[in-house]
Amino acid sequence: MPEFEAVSKETLGTTVYNRIRQAILNGDFRPGDKVKIREIAGQMAVSGTPVRDALLQLVMERALEMPSPREIRVPHLSGAELAEIRLLRVTLEGMAAEAAAARATPQDIARLEELNDTILTAFAEGDAHLALSHNRAFHSHLYRLSGMEVAAEILDRLWLRMAPLIASWASYAEADDFVRHHYPVIDALKRGDGPAARQAIADDIVASGIKIDDIPD
């Protein structure tokens, strides 16, 4: 039997945090959902302490909110918050896409094409949840190709805040809503055309089916 290293408290806490964070990014939570410490701890077979610590960290990152000491829930973004996040994404993802055009290898571009295809396949199979996950992966892969680590970290947090709202929208979106602007991004990367890549990803973000005017301030 192989020997396994003991799992430290720090490792356990990080694992719990990463799993909850990934669940938010994957669209497993929707705006207004209550997040229950005991339920998550039971599913993960851990005590409530690392779950509580992870949730408090996510509250600090504004991915969750704590309206009272006994309640943690997924926040509703206001129209003003969504508009600001969208502006930041257009700016930062646009800069990253432009930088990526000068760095992307054929293998990098092939990975983006593969992710785009999996979005279409997921929709064809009626799995909007999986499509959402692959769409997130497409954007993450693209902005990480830029080599702009600080921008990528900021964008990760913006996606964390938007993910529940995007998940709500994805339940009635169509495949074309996700992929139609991805093709110009990929074509721009193949040509090494940074400004075109920047414009294409900006068009993708702005053309999202989430209507700011429909969200109360």
Residue frames as a rotation matrix with the C-alpha (Angstrom) as fourth column:
MET 1
0.580 0.815 0.000 0.00
0.815 -0.580 0.000 0.00
0.000 0.000 -1.000 0.00
PRO 2
-0.121 -0.656 0.745 1.44
0.546 -0.671 -0.502 3.43
0.829 0.346 0.439 -0.90
GLU 3
-0.326 -0.053 -0.944 2.15
0.895 -0.339 -0.290 5.98
-0.305 -0.939 0.158 1.77
PHE 4
0.264 0.501 0.824 0.18
0.665 -0.714 0.221 9.20
0.699 0.489 -0.521 1.73
GLU 5
-0.828 -0.530 0.184 1.17
0.280 -0.674 -0.684 12.48
0.486 -0.515 0.706 3.28
ALA 6
-0.333 0.701 -0.630 -1.03
0.856 -0.055 -0.514 13.74
-0.395 -0.711 -0.582 6.06
VAL 7
-0.002 0.434 0.901 -3.44
0.677 -0.663 0.320 16.46
0.736 0.611 -0.292 5.01
SER 8
-0.854 -0.363 -0.373 -2.69
0.520 -0.567 -0.639 19.63
0.020 -0.740 0.673 6.94
LYS 9
-0.004 0.867 -0.498 -5.37
0.689 -0.358 -0.629 21.99
-0.724 -0.346 -0.596 8.16
GLU 10
-0.286 -0.171 -0.943 -4.09
-0.384 -0.881 0.276 24.55
-0.878 0.441 0.186 5.66
THR 11
-0.985 -0.099 -0.144 -4.46
-0.172 0.411 0.895 22.06
-0.029 0.906 -0.422 2.79
LEU 12
-0.513 0.858 -0.008 -7.97
0.841 0.502 -0.202 21.11
-0.169 -0.110 -0.979 3.92
GLY 13
0.034 0.528 -0.849 -9.04
0.312 -0.812 -0.493 24.73
-0.949 -0.248 -0.192 4.13
THR 14
-0.571 -0.329 -0.752 -7.67
-0.558 -0.517 0.649 25.47
-0.603 0.790 0.112 0.67
THR 15
-0.971 0.216 0.101 -9.40
0.231 0.751 0.619 22.41
0.058 0.624 -0.779 -0.80
VAL 16
-0.203 0.950 -0.237 -12.76
0.864 0.060 -0.501 23.35
-0.461 -0.307 -0.832 0.69
TYR 17
-0.035 0.130 -0.991 -12.41
-0.106 -0.986 -0.126 26.95
-0.994 0.101 0.048 -0.49
ASN 18
-0.806 -0.372 -0.460 -11.44
-0.468 -0.075 0.881 25.90
-0.362 0.925 -0.114 -4.01
ARG 19
-0.815 0.542 0.205 -14.37
0.579 0.763 0.288 23.48
0.000 0.353 -0.935 -4.31
ILE 20
0.085 0.876 -0.475 -16.94
0.712 -0.387 -0.586 26.04
-0.697 -0.288 -0.656 -3.22
ARG 21
-0.183 -0.248 -0.951 -15.38
-0.351 -0.888 0.299 28.71
-0.918 0.388 0.076 -5.41
GLN 22
-0.973 -0.214 -0.090 -15.42
-0.166 0.366 0.916 26.36
-0.163 0.906 -0.391 -8.39
ALA 23
-0.461 0.878 0.129 -19.07
0.850 0.479 -0.220 25.52
-0.255 0.008 -0.967 -7.74
ILE 24
0.205 0.490 -0.848 -19.90
0.197 -0.869 -0.454 29.23
-0.959 -0.074 -0.274 -7.93
LEU 25
-0.486 -0.488 -0.725 -17.93
-0.590 -0.429 0.684 29.60
-0.645 0.760 -0.079 -11.17
ASN 26
-0.979 0.087 0.184 -19.63
0.181 0.786 0.591 26.52
-0.094 0.612 -0.786 -12.61
GLY 27
-0.584 0.806 0.091 -23.06
-0.582 -0.495 0.645 28.08
0.565 0.324 0.759 -12.09
ASP 28
-0.554 0.359 -0.751 -24.15
0.528 0.849 0.017 25.71
0.644 -0.387 -0.660 -9.31
PHE 29
-0.417 0.420 -0.806 -25.48
0.714 -0.397 -0.576 28.69
-0.563 -0.816 -0.135 -7.34
ARG 30
-0.113 0.466 0.877 -27.98
0.770 -0.517 0.374 31.31
0.628 0.718 -0.300 -8.46
PRO 31
-0.738 -0.144 0.659 -28.55
-0.158 -0.913 -0.376 34.85
0.656 -0.382 0.651 -7.15
GLY 32
0.048 0.770 0.636 -30.39
-0.880 -0.269 0.392 34.73
0.473 -0.579 0.665 -3.84
ASP 33
0.424 0.075 -0.902 -29.46
0.096 0.987 0.128 31.13
0.900 -0.141 0.411 -3.00
LYS 34
0.695 -0.218 0.685 -28.73
-0.719 -0.207 0.663 30.51
-0.003 -0.954 -0.301 0.68
VAL 35
0.064 -0.780 -0.623 -25.43
-0.336 0.571 -0.749 28.76
0.940 0.257 -0.225 1.34
LYS 36
0.834 0.407 0.372 -25.66
-0.489 0.234 0.840 26.37
0.255 -0.883 0.394 4.29
ILE 37
-0.099 -0.965 0.244 -22.52
-0.976 0.046 -0.215 25.50
0.196 -0.259 -0.946 6.22
ARG 38
-0.131 0.067 0.989 -23.86
-0.602 0.788 -0.133 22.26
-0.788 -0.613 -0.062 7.69
GLU 39
0.833 0.521 0.185 -25.09
-0.157 0.545 -0.824 20.97
-0.530 0.657 0.536 4.34
ILE 40
0.653 -0.661 -0.368 -21.80
-0.566 -0.104 -0.818 21.64
0.503 0.743 -0.442 2.55
ALA 41
-0.231 -0.765 0.601 -19.77
-0.972 0.208 -0.109 20.21
-0.042 -0.609 -0.792 5.44
GLY 42
0.231 0.406 0.884 -21.84
-0.416 0.863 -0.288 17.03
-0.879 -0.301 0.369 5.34
GLN 43
0.982 0.162 -0.092 -21.37
-0.142 0.330 -0.933 16.61
-0.121 0.930 0.347 1.60
MET 44
0.405 -0.906 -0.122 -17.61
-0.580 -0.152 -0.800 17.14
0.707 0.395 -0.587 1.89
ALA 45
0.723 -0.071 -0.688 -17.33
0.460 0.791 0.402 14.99
0.515 -0.607 0.605 5.03
VAL 46
-0.523 -0.841 0.135 -15.52
0.455 -0.410 -0.791 17.75
0.720 -0.352 0.597 6.93
SER 47
-0.315 0.386 -0.867 -16.29
0.872 -0.243 -0.425 19.79
-0.374 -0.890 -0.260 10.02
GLY 48
0.682 0.697 0.222 -18.07
0.730 -0.632 -0.260 23.09
-0.041 0.340 -0.940 9.76
THR 49
0.416 -0.545 -0.728 -14.96
0.238 -0.707 0.666 25.14
-0.877 -0.451 -0.165 10.53
PRO 50
-0.674 -0.727 0.132 -13.16
0.346 -0.153 0.926 24.95
-0.653 0.669 0.354 7.15
VAL 51
-0.217 0.684 0.696 -16.47
0.945 -0.030 0.324 25.50
0.243 0.728 -0.641 5.35
ARG 52
0.732 0.488 -0.475 -17.25
0.626 -0.758 0.185 28.55
-0.270 -0.433 -0.860 7.47
ASP 53
0.003 -0.830 -0.558 -13.75
0.191 -0.547 0.815 29.92
-0.982 -0.109 0.156 6.88
ALA 54
-0.723 -0.259 0.640 -14.07
0.637 0.109 0.763 29.37
-0.267 0.960 0.086 3.12
LEU 55
0.193 0.892 0.409 -17.45
0.944 -0.282 0.171 31.09
0.268 0.353 -0.897 2.98
LEU 56
0.669 0.000 -0.744 -16.17
0.411 -0.833 0.370 34.06
-0.620 -0.553 -0.557 4.97
GLN 57
-0.476 -0.873 -0.102 -13.28
0.291 -0.266 0.919 34.38
-0.830 0.408 0.381 2.53
LEU 58
-0.583 0.339 0.739 -15.76
0.797 0.059 0.601 34.40
0.160 0.939 -0.304 -0.35
VAL 59
0.610 0.741 -0.279 -17.80
0.787 -0.609 0.102 37.04
-0.094 -0.282 -0.955 1.47
MET 60
0.174 -0.650 -0.740 -14.66
0.218 -0.707 0.672 39.17
-0.960 -0.278 0.018 1.67
GLU 61
-0.832 -0.499 0.241 -14.23
0.293 -0.027 0.956 38.68
-0.470 0.866 0.169 -2.09
ARG 62
-0.426 0.782 -0.455 -17.89
-0.639 -0.616 -0.460 39.72
-0.640 0.095 0.762 -2.55
ALA 63
-0.821 0.201 -0.534 -18.76
-0.295 0.651 0.699 36.46
0.488 0.732 -0.475 -4.26
LEU 64
-0.161 0.774 -0.612 -21.14
0.799 0.466 0.379 35.87
0.579 -0.428 -0.694 -1.34
GLU 65
-0.370 0.078 0.926 -22.82
-0.386 -0.919 -0.077 38.18
0.845 -0.386 0.370 1.15
MET 66
-0.587 0.106 -0.802 -23.66
0.699 0.565 -0.437 37.88
0.408 -0.818 -0.406 4.83
PRO 67
-0.138 0.613 0.778 -26.76
-0.036 -0.788 0.615 39.96
0.990 0.057 0.131 5.64
SER 68
0.658 0.282 0.698 -26.80
-0.696 -0.124 0.707 38.60
0.286 -0.951 0.115 9.21
PRO 69
-0.268 -0.849 0.456 -24.48
-0.947 0.320 0.039 36.48
-0.179 -0.421 -0.889 11.39
ARG 70
-0.250 0.252 0.935 -26.65
-0.198 0.932 -0.304 33.43
-0.948 -0.261 -0.184 10.69
GLU 71
0.723 0.584 0.369 -27.14
0.267 0.256 -0.929 33.82
-0.637 0.771 0.029 6.95
ILE 72
-0.481 -0.799 -0.359 -24.82
-0.237 -0.276 0.931 33.62
-0.844 0.534 -0.057 3.96
ARG 73
0.486 0.723 0.490 -26.23
0.377 0.333 -0.864 33.87
-0.788 0.605 -0.111 0.47
VAL 74
-0.426 -0.531 0.733 -25.41
0.887 -0.083 0.455 34.57
-0.181 0.843 0.506 -3.16
PRO 75
-0.432 0.257 -0.864 -25.87
0.114 -0.935 -0.335 38.29
-0.894 -0.244 0.375 -3.84
HIS 76
0.540 0.573 0.617 -28.01
0.790 -0.091 -0.607 39.88
-0.292 0.814 -0.502 -6.51
LEU 77
-0.666 -0.745 0.036 -25.95
0.696 -0.602 0.391 42.21
-0.270 0.285 0.920 -8.68
SER 78
0.244 0.691 -0.680 -27.51
0.209 -0.723 -0.659 45.61
-0.947 0.019 -0.321 -9.26
GLY 79
0.850 0.106 0.516 -27.68
0.526 -0.102 -0.845 47.11
-0.037 0.989 -0.143 -12.73
ALA 80
0.810 -0.581 0.083 -24.95
-0.575 -0.814 -0.081 49.57
0.114 0.018 -0.993 -11.74
GLU 81
0.200 -0.751 0.629 -22.68
-0.518 0.464 0.719 46.76
-0.832 -0.470 -0.296 -10.51
LEU 82
0.423 0.010 0.906 -23.21
0.574 0.771 -0.277 44.73
-0.701 0.637 0.320 -13.66
ALA 83
0.971 -0.045 0.236 -22.45
0.162 -0.602 -0.782 47.76
0.177 0.797 -0.577 -15.85
GLU 84
0.563 -0.808 0.174 -19.22
-0.806 -0.491 0.331 48.40
-0.182 -0.326 -0.928 -13.95
ILE 85
0.115 -0.502 0.857 -18.12
-0.143 0.845 0.515 44.76
-0.983 -0.182 0.025 -14.11
ARG 86
0.682 0.190 0.706 -18.91
0.620 0.362 -0.696 44.64
-0.387 0.913 0.129 -17.81
LEU 87
0.928 -0.371 0.039 -16.84
-0.307 -0.818 -0.486 47.79
0.212 0.439 -0.873 -18.43
LEU 88
0.261 -0.864 0.430 -13.91
-0.792 0.064 0.608 46.31
-0.553 -0.499 -0.668 -16.51
ARG 89
0.231 -0.132 0.964 -14.17
0.270 0.961 0.067 43.05
-0.935 0.244 0.258 -18.44
VAL 90
0.933 0.118 0.340 -14.27
0.358 -0.208 -0.910 44.86
-0.036 0.971 -0.236 -21.78
THR 91
0.716 -0.695 0.065 -11.15
-0.686 -0.719 -0.112 46.80
0.125 0.035 -0.992 -20.81
LEU 92
0.039 -0.775 0.631 -9.12
-0.784 0.368 0.500 44.00
-0.619 -0.515 -0.593 -19.23
GLU 93
0.269 0.082 0.960 -10.20
0.311 0.936 -0.167 41.09
-0.911 0.344 0.226 -21.44
GLY 94
0.994 0.077 0.076 -9.72
0.099 -0.366 -0.926 43.36
-0.044 0.928 -0.371 -24.44
MET 95
0.440 -0.897 0.031 -6.16
-0.897 -0.438 0.064 44.20
-0.044 -0.056 -0.997 -23.40
ALA 96
-0.063 -0.454 0.889 -5.47
-0.448 0.809 0.381 40.54
-0.892 -0.375 -0.254 -22.69
ALA 97
0.652 0.364 0.665 -6.87
0.386 0.596 -0.704 39.39
-0.653 0.716 0.248 -26.05
GLU 98
0.923 -0.353 -0.151 -4.71
-0.347 -0.597 -0.723 41.93
0.165 0.720 -0.674 -27.86
ALA 99
0.073 -0.938 0.339 -1.61
-0.961 0.024 0.275 40.71
-0.267 -0.346 -0.900 -26.01
ALA 100
0.163 0.055 0.985 -2.59
-0.146 0.989 -0.031 37.08
-0.976 -0.139 0.169 -26.60
ALA 101
0.966 0.256 -0.017 -2.61
-0.042 0.094 -0.995 37.64
-0.253 0.962 0.102 -30.36
ALA 102
0.462 -0.870 -0.172 1.15
-0.789 -0.315 -0.527 38.17
0.404 0.379 -0.833 -30.22
ARG 103
-0.381 -0.648 0.659 1.78
-0.905 0.408 -0.122 35.12
-0.190 -0.643 -0.742 -28.03
ALA 104
0.446 0.690 0.571 -0.72
-0.592 0.705 -0.389 32.41
-0.671 -0.164 0.723 -28.95
THR 105
-0.749 -0.662 0.041 0.71
-0.465 0.568 0.679 29.25
-0.472 0.489 -0.733 -30.50
PRO 106
-0.459 0.591 -0.663 -1.20
-0.614 0.328 0.718 27.00
0.642 0.737 0.212 -32.92
GLN 107
-0.634 0.199 -0.747 -1.76
0.504 0.840 -0.204 24.66
0.587 -0.506 -0.633 -29.97
ASP 108
-0.856 0.321 -0.404 -3.24
0.183 -0.543 -0.819 27.49
-0.483 -0.776 0.407 -27.90
ILE 109
-0.568 0.651 -0.504 -5.60
-0.814 -0.537 0.222 28.42
-0.126 0.536 0.835 -30.70
ALA 110
-0.525 0.347 -0.777 -6.57
-0.194 0.840 0.506 24.78
0.828 0.417 -0.374 -31.22
ARG 111
-0.813 0.217 -0.541 -7.52
0.581 0.377 -0.721 24.62
0.047 -0.900 -0.433 -27.55
LEU 112
-0.701 0.585 -0.408 -9.82
-0.352 -0.782 -0.515 27.63
-0.620 -0.217 0.754 -27.96
GLU 113
-0.449 0.529 -0.720 -11.43
-0.799 0.122 0.589 26.00
0.400 0.839 0.368 -31.00
GLU 114
-0.682 0.153 -0.715 -11.91
0.266 0.963 -0.047 22.80
0.682 -0.222 -0.697 -29.01
LEU 115
-0.830 0.374 -0.414 -13.58
0.361 -0.204 -0.910 24.69
-0.425 -0.905 0.035 -26.16
ASN 116
-0.580 0.636 -0.508 -15.85
-0.740 -0.672 0.004 26.49
-0.339 0.378 0.861 -28.60
ASP 117
-0.492 0.368 -0.789 -16.87
-0.450 0.668 0.592 23.16
0.745 0.647 -0.163 -30.13
THR 118
-0.789 0.178 -0.588 -17.66
0.523 0.696 -0.492 21.74
0.322 -0.696 -0.642 -26.69
ILE 119
-0.765 0.579 -0.281 -20.00
-0.260 -0.678 -0.688 24.67
-0.589 -0.453 0.669 -26.02
LEU 120
-0.346 0.633 -0.692 -21.95
-0.918 -0.075 0.390 23.78
0.195 0.771 0.607 -29.17
THR 121
-0.573 0.083 -0.816 -21.98
-0.025 0.993 0.118 20.09
0.819 0.088 -0.567 -28.24
ALA 122
-0.928 0.210 -0.308 -23.23
0.335 0.108 -0.936 20.85
-0.163 -0.972 -0.170 -24.74
PHE 123
-0.526 0.776 -0.348 -26.12
-0.666 -0.630 -0.399 22.91
-0.529 0.021 0.848 -26.10
ALA 124
-0.352 0.372 -0.859 -26.95
-0.745 0.444 0.498 20.23
0.567 0.815 0.121 -28.66
GLU 125
-0.586 0.072 -0.807 -27.21
0.345 0.923 -0.168 17.77
0.733 -0.377 -0.566 -25.77
GLY 126
0.422 0.870 0.257 -29.35
0.177 -0.357 0.917 20.17
0.889 -0.341 -0.305 -23.74
ASP 127
0.355 -0.390 -0.850 -26.68
0.933 0.199 0.299 20.76
0.052 -0.899 0.434 -21.11
ALA 128
0.690 -0.033 0.723 -26.59
0.126 -0.978 -0.165 24.53
0.712 0.205 -0.671 -20.54
HIS 129
0.924 -0.362 0.126 -24.63
-0.186 -0.136 0.973 23.99
-0.335 -0.922 -0.192 -17.31
LEU 130
0.296 -0.844 0.447 -21.76
0.697 0.511 0.503 22.32
-0.653 0.162 0.740 -19.19
ALA 131
0.362 -0.108 0.926 -21.91
0.798 -0.478 -0.367 24.98
0.482 0.872 -0.087 -21.90
LEU 132
0.938 0.020 0.346 -21.52
-0.149 -0.879 0.453 27.63
0.313 -0.477 -0.822 -19.23
SER 133
0.684 -0.716 0.140 -18.46
0.093 0.276 0.957 25.87
-0.723 -0.642 0.255 -17.82
HIS 134
0.098 -0.660 0.745 -16.79
0.942 0.304 0.145 25.63
-0.322 0.688 0.651 -21.23
ASN 135
0.618 0.153 0.771 -17.61
0.482 -0.849 -0.217 29.26
0.622 0.506 -0.598 -22.02
ARG 136
0.942 -0.313 0.121 -15.91
-0.277 -0.523 0.806 30.30
-0.189 -0.793 -0.580 -18.81
ALA 137
0.381 -0.838 0.391 -12.92
0.447 0.537 0.715 28.10
-0.809 -0.098 0.579 -19.74
PHE 138
0.376 -0.195 0.906 -12.72
0.895 -0.176 -0.410 29.76
0.239 0.965 0.108 -23.18
HIS 139
0.818 -0.012 0.574 -12.46
-0.041 -0.998 0.037 33.22
0.573 -0.053 -0.818 -21.66
SER 140
0.826 -0.524 0.206 -10.05
-0.243 0.000 0.970 32.11
-0.509 -0.851 -0.128 -18.94
HIS 141
0.330 -0.718 0.612 -7.76
0.766 0.583 0.271 30.38
-0.552 0.379 0.743 -21.43
LEU 142
0.508 -0.086 0.857 -7.80
0.690 -0.556 -0.464 33.43
0.516 0.827 -0.223 -23.69
TYR 143
0.837 -0.175 0.518 -6.86
-0.309 -0.933 0.184 36.00
0.452 -0.314 -0.835 -21.08
ARG 144
0.711 -0.641 0.289 -4.20
-0.079 0.335 0.939 33.75
-0.698 -0.691 0.187 -19.59
LEU 145
0.499 -0.529 0.687 -2.52
0.865 0.356 -0.354 33.52
-0.058 0.770 0.635 -22.99
SER 146
0.837 -0.118 0.535 -1.69
0.057 -0.953 -0.298 37.21
0.545 0.280 -0.791 -22.56
GLY 147
-0.126 -0.886 -0.446 0.82
0.728 0.223 -0.648 36.54
0.674 -0.407 0.617 -19.79
MET 148
-0.393 0.082 0.916 -0.85
-0.384 -0.920 -0.083 39.37
0.835 -0.384 0.393 -17.82
GLU 149
-0.588 0.086 -0.804 -1.04
0.547 0.775 -0.317 37.69
0.596 -0.626 -0.503 -14.42
VAL 150
-0.912 0.263 -0.313 -2.45
0.110 -0.579 -0.808 40.65
-0.394 -0.772 0.499 -12.48
ALA 151
-0.525 0.747 -0.407 -5.20
-0.847 -0.416 0.329 41.20
0.076 0.518 0.852 -15.05
ALA 152
-0.387 0.356 -0.851 -6.01
-0.133 0.892 0.433 37.48
0.912 0.281 -0.298 -14.98
GLU 153
-0.810 0.053 -0.584 -6.36
0.569 0.315 -0.759 37.55
0.144 -0.947 -0.286 -11.20
ILE 154
-0.784 0.551 -0.286 -8.72
-0.370 -0.785 -0.496 40.53
-0.498 -0.283 0.820 -11.36
LEU 155
-0.396 0.643 -0.656 -10.76
-0.814 0.084 0.574 38.92
0.424 0.762 0.490 -14.13
ASP 156
-0.674 0.136 -0.726 -11.07
0.288 0.954 -0.089 35.70
0.681 -0.269 -0.682 -12.13
ARG 157
-0.826 0.346 -0.445 -12.71
0.401 -0.193 -0.895 37.70
-0.396 -0.918 0.020 -9.34
LEU 158
-0.600 0.639 -0.481 -15.01
-0.735 -0.678 0.017 39.53
-0.315 0.364 0.877 -11.73
TRP 159
-0.442 0.415 -0.795 -16.14
-0.443 0.670 0.596 36.21
0.780 0.615 -0.112 -13.22
LEU 160
-0.826 0.111 -0.553 -16.71
0.490 0.627 -0.605 34.88
0.280 -0.771 -0.572 -9.70
ARG 161
-0.745 0.557 -0.368 -19.11
-0.074 -0.617 -0.783 37.73
-0.663 -0.556 0.501 -9.00
MET 162
-0.377 0.601 -0.705 -20.94
-0.913 -0.370 0.173 37.39
-0.156 0.709 0.688 -12.32
ALA 163
-0.941 -0.157 -0.300 -21.14
-0.255 0.910 0.327 33.59
0.222 0.384 -0.896 -12.53
PRO 164
-0.664 0.743 0.087 -24.48
0.435 0.478 -0.763 33.11
-0.608 -0.468 -0.641 -10.70
LEU 165
0.060 0.688 -0.723 -26.17
-0.381 -0.653 -0.654 35.73
-0.923 0.315 0.223 -12.88
ILE 166
-0.449 -0.291 -0.845 -24.68
-0.893 0.118 0.434 34.25
-0.026 0.949 -0.313 -16.06
ALA 167
-0.992 0.089 0.090 -25.94
0.081 0.993 -0.087 30.83
-0.097 -0.079 -0.992 -14.94
SER 168
-0.245 0.961 -0.128 -29.47
0.196 -0.080 -0.977 32.19
-0.949 -0.265 -0.169 -14.60
TRP 169
0.140 0.243 -0.960 -29.28
-0.786 -0.562 -0.257 33.66
-0.602 0.791 0.112 -18.10
ALA 170
-0.741 -0.560 -0.371 -27.70
-0.668 0.556 0.495 30.52
-0.071 0.615 -0.786 -19.58
SER 171
-0.649 0.526 0.550 -30.77
0.152 0.798 -0.584 28.46
-0.746 -0.295 -0.597 -18.70
TYR 172
0.489 0.855 0.176 -32.70
0.374 -0.023 -0.927 30.16
-0.788 0.519 -0.331 -21.53
ALA 173
0.066 -0.558 -0.828 -29.81
-0.703 -0.615 0.358 31.21
-0.709 0.558 -0.432 -23.81
GLU 174
0.981 0.171 0.091 -29.00
-0.044 0.654 -0.755 29.62
-0.189 0.736 0.650 -27.15
ALA 175
0.409 -0.885 0.225 -25.69
0.800 0.466 0.379 28.32
-0.440 0.025 0.898 -28.43
ASP 176
0.212 -0.312 0.926 -25.27
0.770 -0.530 -0.355 31.29
0.601 0.789 0.128 -30.76
ASP 177
0.921 0.162 0.354 -25.42
-0.073 -0.822 0.566 33.65
0.383 -0.547 -0.745 -27.77
PHE 178
0.738 -0.668 0.094 -22.19
0.048 0.191 0.980 32.09
-0.673 -0.719 0.173 -26.52
VAL 179
0.104 -0.813 0.573 -20.14
0.621 0.503 0.601 31.35
-0.777 0.293 0.557 -29.62
ARG 180
0.752 0.253 0.608 -20.91
0.658 -0.250 -0.710 33.79
-0.028 0.935 -0.355 -32.42
HIS 181
0.870 -0.470 0.150 -18.27
-0.446 -0.879 -0.168 36.30
0.211 0.079 -0.974 -31.30
HIS 182
0.493 -0.724 0.482 -15.75
-0.168 0.464 0.870 33.61
-0.854 -0.509 0.108 -30.40
TYR 183
0.578 -0.248 0.777 -15.08
0.759 0.514 -0.400 32.87
-0.300 0.821 0.486 -34.07
PRO 184
0.797 -0.320 0.512 -13.77
0.073 -0.790 -0.608 36.40
0.599 0.522 -0.607 -34.83
VAL 185
0.687 -0.586 0.429 -11.57
-0.651 -0.236 0.721 36.15
-0.321 -0.775 -0.544 -31.73
ILE 186
0.434 -0.506 0.745 -10.05
0.253 0.863 0.438 32.90
-0.865 -0.002 0.502 -32.96
ASP 187
0.691 -0.145 0.708 -9.61
0.713 -0.030 -0.701 34.25
0.123 0.989 0.083 -36.50
ALA 188
0.851 -0.376 0.366 -7.86
-0.361 -0.926 -0.111 37.35
0.381 -0.038 -0.924 -35.14
LEU 189
0.529 -0.680 0.509 -5.46
-0.467 0.268 0.843 35.21
-0.709 -0.683 -0.176 -33.11
LYS 190
0.514 -0.314 0.798 -4.64
0.642 0.758 -0.116 33.14
-0.568 0.572 0.591 -36.19
ARG 191
0.665 -0.222 0.713 -3.72
0.529 -0.534 -0.659 36.35
0.527 0.816 -0.238 -38.03
GLY 192
-0.302 -0.758 -0.578 -1.86
0.953 -0.218 -0.213 37.78
0.036 -0.615 0.788 -35.06
ASP 193
-0.351 0.289 0.891 -4.19
0.254 -0.886 0.387 40.79
0.901 0.362 0.238 -35.25
GLY 194
-0.802 -0.087 -0.591 -4.25
0.593 -0.002 -0.805 42.21
0.068 -0.996 0.053 -31.72
PRO 195
-0.855 0.505 -0.121 -6.69
-0.463 -0.847 -0.262 45.11
-0.235 -0.168 0.957 -32.28
ALA 196
-0.278 0.781 -0.560 -9.16
-0.631 0.291 0.719 42.79
0.724 0.553 0.412 -34.02
ALA 197
-0.411 0.079 -0.908 -8.94
0.511 0.845 -0.158 40.28
0.755 -0.529 -0.388 -31.15
ARG 198
-0.946 0.035 -0.323 -9.56
0.259 -0.520 -0.814 43.08
-0.196 -0.854 0.483 -28.68
GLN 199
-0.635 0.747 -0.196 -12.62
-0.772 -0.603 0.201 44.29
0.032 0.279 0.960 -30.57
ALA 200
-0.273 0.540 -0.796 -14.01
-0.292 0.742 0.603 40.78
0.917 0.397 -0.046 -31.01
ILE 201
-0.564 0.066 -0.823 -13.87
0.696 0.574 -0.431 39.89
0.444 -0.816 -0.370 -27.31
ALA 202
-0.933 0.284 -0.222 -15.36
-0.110 -0.810 -0.576 43.29
-0.344 -0.513 0.786 -26.43
ASP 203
-0.456 0.794 -0.402 -18.23
-0.766 -0.120 0.632 42.57
0.453 0.596 0.663 -28.83
ASP 204
-0.364 0.274 -0.890 -18.72
0.241 0.951 0.194 39.20
0.899 -0.144 -0.413 -27.15
ILE 205
-0.800 0.001 -0.599 -18.96
0.599 -0.047 -0.800 40.74
-0.029 -0.999 0.036 -23.69
VAL 206
-0.835 0.475 -0.277 -21.24
-0.422 -0.877 -0.230 43.62
-0.352 -0.075 0.933 -24.70
ALA 207
-0.429 0.680 -0.594 -23.52
-0.694 0.173 0.699 41.35
0.578 0.712 0.398 -26.74
SER 208
-0.987 0.072 -0.144 -24.27
0.148 0.756 -0.638 39.17
0.063 -0.651 -0.757 -23.72
GLY 209
-0.335 0.941 0.036 -27.97
0.389 0.104 0.915 38.39
0.858 0.321 -0.401 -23.38
ILE 210
-0.157 0.250 -0.955 -28.00
0.978 -0.096 -0.185 39.84
-0.138 -0.963 -0.230 -19.86
LYS 211
0.075 0.293 0.953 -29.81
0.530 -0.821 0.211 43.17
0.845 0.489 -0.216 -20.11
ILE 212
-0.842 -0.484 -0.238 -28.59
0.464 -0.424 -0.778 45.79
0.276 -0.766 0.581 -17.66
ASP 213
-0.681 0.614 0.398 -31.87
-0.554 -0.788 0.268 47.71
0.478 -0.038 0.877 -17.88
ASP 214
0.237 0.810 -0.536 -33.74
-0.180 0.579 0.795 44.64
0.955 -0.092 0.284 -16.60
ILE 215
-0.105 -0.373 -0.922 -31.75
0.827 0.481 -0.289 44.58
0.552 -0.793 0.258 -13.35
PRO 216
0.854 0.485 0.187 -32.81
0.305 -0.759 0.576 46.97
0.421 -0.434 -0.796 -10.56
ASP 217
-0.084 -0.884 0.459 -30.22
-0.118 -0.448 -0.886 49.31
0.989 -0.129 -0.067 -9.05
